[in-house]
Amino acid sequence: MDTTTIFLGLLFGAFGFGYFRYGKKQGAIVPLVCGITLMVFPFFVENTLLLVMIGIALIATPYFVRV
């Protein structure tokens, strides 16, 4: 792990926590699941480019998927 990976993990984890709280409070499943995934996936992805691409896709998912 390098500094960039740790910083991006912290950044995506912060977004994930926000989505998790919003999804739990509103009872919305898509932000809840995206929030949990955003908080967990940086532990398993070491490639920086892949980390950024997955993180951006997960951040954008609740905007495009309405259930």
C-alpha positions as CSV (number, residue, x, y, z in Angstrom):
1,M,0.0,0.0,0.0
2,D,1.2,3.4,-0.9
3,T,0.0,6.9,0.2
4,T,-2.2,7.3,-2.8
5,T,-4.1,4.1,-2.1
6,I,-4.6,5.0,1.5
7,F,-5.8,8.5,0.7
8,L,-8.3,7.2,-1.9
9,G,-9.5,4.5,0.5
10,L,-10.2,7.2,3.0
11,L,-11.9,9.4,0.5
12,F,-14.2,6.6,-0.8
13,G,-14.8,5.4,2.7
14,A,-16.1,8.9,3.6
15,F,-18.4,8.9,0.7
16,G,-19.5,5.4,1.6
17,F,-20.3,6.4,5.2
18,G,-22.4,9.2,3.9
19,Y,-24.3,7.0,1.5
20,F,-24.7,4.4,4.2
21,R,-26.2,6.9,6.7
22,Y,-28.5,8.3,4.0
23,G,-29.6,4.9,2.9
24,K,-30.3,3.7,6.4
25,K,-32.2,6.9,7.4
26,Q,-34.3,7.0,4.2
27,G,-34.8,3.2,3.9
28,A,-33.3,3.2,0.4
29,I,-31.5,0.0,-0.5
30,V,-29.3,1.3,-3.4
31,P,-27.4,4.0,-1.4
32,L,-27.1,1.6,1.6
33,V,-25.5,-1.1,-0.5
34,C,-23.3,1.3,-2.4
35,G,-22.2,2.9,0.9
36,I,-21.2,-0.5,2.4
37,T,-19.4,-1.4,-0.8
38,L,-17.5,1.9,-0.9
39,M,-16.3,1.4,2.6
40,V,-15.1,-2.2,2.1
41,F,-13.8,-2.4,-1.5
42,P,-10.5,-0.4,-1.0
43,F,-9.2,-3.2,1.2
44,F,-9.3,-5.6,-1.7
45,V,-8.2,-3.5,-4.7
46,E,-4.5,-2.5,-4.9
47,N,-4.4,-1.0,-8.4
48,T,-4.8,2.7,-8.2
49,L,-6.5,3.2,-11.6
50,L,-8.9,0.3,-10.8
51,L,-9.6,1.8,-7.4
52,V,-10.6,5.1,-8.9
53,M,-12.7,3.6,-11.6
54,I,-14.7,1.4,-9.2
55,G,-15.0,4.2,-6.7
56,I,-16.4,6.7,-9.2
57,A,-18.8,4.1,-10.6
58,L,-20.1,3.3,-7.1
59,I,-20.5,7.0,-6.2
60,A,-22.5,7.6,-9.4
61,T,-24.7,4.4,-9.1
62,P,-27.3,5.9,-6.7
63,Y,-27.9,8.8,-9.0
64,F,-28.7,6.6,-12.0
65,V,-30.4,3.6,-10.3
66,R,-33.6,4.6,-8.6
67,V,-35.5,1.7,-6.9
